[in-house]
Amino acid sequence: MDATTISPSHLLSIACTTVGCGPGGSTSMLARVVLVDYRGATVFDSHVAPTMAISDYRTSVTGLLPVHLAGAPAFATVQQVVAATIRGKVLVGHAIWHDLSVLGIPHLAVATRDVALYMPFRAALSADHVVGLQTLVWHLMARRIQERAINPLENARAAMDLYRSAASDWESQISRGNWPCALPSSTFSRCYL
């Protein structure tokens, strides 16, 4: 590693799974959150007890059933653990603003490495919009993910793998004062400090 690379001990990747609440299940609520380290080892993985009535488990996409959330830790408990674990870390992920939003946790914008917003990845796919993680991993790493249900452990690992594939250039750009990522929608500005 060169001087522009962040120490692996300061990097965590995050991914969440949500279920739907409210009419038609249109409001997302946290159901599972995963954190992995630089090498993909699980740091934290927990289902989350619902805080509202669930109208759609989104089972065809999430693979979640009511049994998965029965007896799960309370949202506030999981939120506190995640907040404490990511504090002072650089957070890697795909569309991190969604994860931070459902967790209700803000994070330093400069301490995020969002593979959905990284401009060189978008340029490689000739895309001017957010590209799904499955597509990024297939086109940039020739690897298939999410072949059945979306699995946040698989997603957190895939996002970290994408980051690691470009880490040297990514960090070099930042060290030169160039932020190499697009900005998320201003709707999610509350997710960043």
C-alpha positions as CSV (number, residue, x, y, z in Angstrom):
1,M,0.0,0.0,0.0
2,D,1.2,3.5,-0.7
3,A,0.8,6.7,1.3
4,T,-2.5,7.5,-0.4
5,T,-4.2,4.3,0.7
6,I,-6.3,4.1,3.9
7,S,-5.4,1.5,6.4
8,P,-7.6,-1.5,6.0
9,S,-8.4,-1.3,9.7
10,H,-10.2,2.0,9.1
11,L,-12.6,0.6,6.4
12,L,-16.0,-1.0,6.8
13,S,-18.5,-1.9,4.2
14,I,-22.3,-1.7,4.9
15,A,-25.4,-3.1,3.3
16,C,-29.0,-3.2,4.6
17,T,-32.2,-5.1,3.7
18,T,-35.5,-3.4,4.1
19,V,-39.1,-4.5,4.3
20,G,-42.2,-2.4,3.4
21,C,-44.5,-0.6,5.8
22,G,-47.6,1.5,5.2
23,P,-50.0,1.4,2.2
24,G,-48.6,-0.9,-0.4
25,G,-45.4,-1.4,1.6
26,S,-44.0,1.8,0.0
27,T,-42.2,3.0,3.2
28,S,-38.9,1.2,3.8
29,M,-38.0,-0.1,7.2
30,L,-34.7,-1.7,8.3
31,A,-34.9,-5.5,8.6
32,R,-31.2,-6.5,8.5
33,V,-27.9,-4.7,8.5
34,V,-24.4,-6.1,7.8
35,L,-20.9,-4.7,8.3
36,V,-17.8,-6.4,6.9
37,D,-14.2,-5.5,7.1
38,Y,-11.6,-4.9,4.4
39,R,-11.3,-8.6,3.6
40,G,-15.0,-9.3,3.8
41,A,-15.1,-10.8,7.3
42,T,-18.3,-10.2,9.1
43,V,-18.0,-7.5,11.8
44,F,-21.8,-7.2,12.5
45,D,-24.8,-9.0,11.1
46,S,-28.2,-8.6,12.6
47,H,-31.9,-8.8,11.8
48,V,-33.9,-6.0,13.3
49,A,-37.3,-6.1,15.1
50,P,-39.9,-4.1,13.2
51,T,-41.0,-0.8,14.8
52,M,-44.2,-0.6,12.7
53,A,-46.5,-3.1,11.1
54,I,-45.0,-4.7,8.1
55,S,-47.2,-4.7,5.0
56,D,-44.7,-6.3,2.6
57,Y,-41.8,-8.5,3.5
58,R,-40.6,-8.1,-0.1
59,T,-39.8,-11.8,0.1
60,S,-39.2,-12.4,-3.6
61,V,-36.4,-9.8,-3.4
62,T,-35.2,-10.1,0.2
63,G,-35.9,-13.7,1.0
64,L,-37.3,-12.5,4.4
65,L,-40.2,-14.1,6.2
66,P,-41.8,-13.1,9.5
67,V,-39.8,-15.8,11.3
68,H,-36.5,-14.0,10.4
69,L,-37.5,-10.9,12.4
70,A,-39.2,-12.8,15.3
71,G,-37.0,-12.2,18.4
72,A,-34.6,-9.9,16.6
73,P,-32.9,-7.1,18.5
74,A,-34.8,-3.7,18.8
75,F,-34.1,-1.1,16.2
76,A,-32.6,1.3,18.8
77,T,-30.1,-1.4,20.0
78,V,-29.0,-2.2,16.5
79,Q,-28.8,1.5,15.6
80,Q,-26.5,2.2,18.6
81,V,-24.2,-0.7,17.8
82,V,-23.9,0.3,14.1
83,A,-23.3,4.0,15.0
84,A,-20.6,3.1,17.5
85,T,-19.0,0.6,15.1
86,I,-18.8,3.0,12.1
87,R,-17.7,6.0,14.1
88,G,-14.3,7.1,12.9
89,K,-14.3,4.6,10.0
90,V,-14.4,5.1,6.3
91,L,-17.7,3.5,5.1
92,V,-17.8,1.7,1.8
93,G,-21.0,0.6,0.2
94,H,-23.4,0.9,-2.7
95,A,-26.0,3.8,-2.4
96,I,-24.9,4.3,1.2
97,W,-27.5,7.1,1.6
98,H,-30.2,4.4,1.6
99,D,-28.5,2.5,4.4
100,L,-27.9,5.6,6.5
101,S,-31.4,6.8,5.9
102,V,-33.1,3.6,7.2
103,L,-30.7,3.4,10.1
104,G,-31.2,7.1,11.0
105,I,-27.5,7.6,11.3
106,P,-25.5,10.4,9.6
107,H,-21.9,9.8,8.6
108,L,-19.1,12.2,7.4
109,A,-19.5,12.5,3.7
110,V,-15.7,12.6,3.2
111,A,-15.5,9.3,5.1
112,T,-17.7,7.5,2.6
113,R,-16.6,5.5,-0.5
114,D,-19.8,4.9,-2.4
115,V,-19.3,2.6,-5.4
116,A,-22.6,3.7,-6.9
117,L,-21.3,7.3,-7.1
118,Y,-17.7,6.6,-8.2
119,M,-17.3,8.4,-11.5
120,P,-14.6,6.0,-13.0
121,F,-17.0,3.1,-12.5
122,R,-19.8,5.0,-14.2
123,A,-17.5,6.0,-17.1
124,A,-16.5,2.4,-17.6
125,L,-20.1,1.5,-18.1
126,S,-20.9,4.7,-20.0
127,A,-23.6,5.6,-17.4
128,D,-24.5,9.0,-16.1
129,H,-26.8,7.5,-13.4
130,V,-26.6,5.2,-10.4
131,V,-25.9,1.7,-11.7
132,G,-27.0,-1.3,-9.6
133,L,-24.5,-3.2,-7.6
134,Q,-25.3,-6.4,-9.5
135,T,-24.5,-4.7,-12.8
136,L,-21.3,-3.1,-11.5
137,V,-20.0,-6.4,-10.1
138,W,-20.8,-8.2,-13.4
139,H,-19.3,-5.7,-15.7
140,L,-16.3,-4.7,-13.7
141,M,-15.4,-8.0,-12.0
142,A,-17.1,-10.6,-14.1
143,R,-18.8,-12.0,-11.0
144,R,-22.5,-12.8,-10.5
145,I,-24.3,-11.7,-7.3
146,Q,-27.9,-11.6,-6.2
147,E,-28.9,-14.6,-8.2
148,R,-31.6,-15.5,-5.8
149,A,-32.6,-13.1,-3.0
150,I,-30.7,-10.0,-2.3
151,N,-28.2,-10.8,0.5
152,P,-26.7,-7.9,2.4
153,L,-23.7,-9.9,3.4
154,E,-22.9,-10.7,-0.2
155,N,-23.6,-7.0,-1.2
156,A,-21.3,-5.6,1.5
157,R,-18.5,-7.9,0.4
158,A,-19.1,-7.1,-3.3
159,A,-19.0,-3.3,-2.6
160,M,-15.7,-3.7,-0.6
161,D,-14.3,-5.8,-3.5
162,L,-15.2,-3.1,-6.0
163,Y,-13.6,-0.4,-3.7
164,R,-10.4,-2.5,-3.3
165,S,-10.1,-2.9,-7.0
166,A,-9.9,0.9,-7.4
167,A,-8.6,1.9,-4.0
168,S,-5.2,3.2,-5.0
169,D,-6.6,5.5,-7.7
170,W,-9.6,6.5,-5.6
171,E,-7.5,7.6,-2.6
172,S,-4.9,9.2,-4.9
173,Q,-7.5,11.4,-6.4
174,I,-8.8,12.4,-3.0
175,S,-5.3,13.1,-1.7
176,R,-4.9,15.5,-4.7
177,G,-8.1,17.3,-3.7
178,N,-10.3,15.8,-6.4
179,W,-13.5,14.2,-5.1
180,P,-14.1,11.4,-7.7
181,C,-17.7,10.7,-6.9
182,A,-21.0,12.2,-8.0
183,L,-23.3,13.6,-5.2
184,P,-26.3,11.7,-4.0
185,S,-29.7,13.4,-4.3
186,S,-30.0,16.4,-2.0
187,T,-33.1,14.6,-0.5
188,F,-30.5,12.5,1.5
189,S,-28.3,15.4,2.6
190,R,-29.4,14.7,6.2
191,C,-27.5,11.4,6.0
192,Y,-24.1,13.2,5.8
193,L,-22.2,15.4,8.1
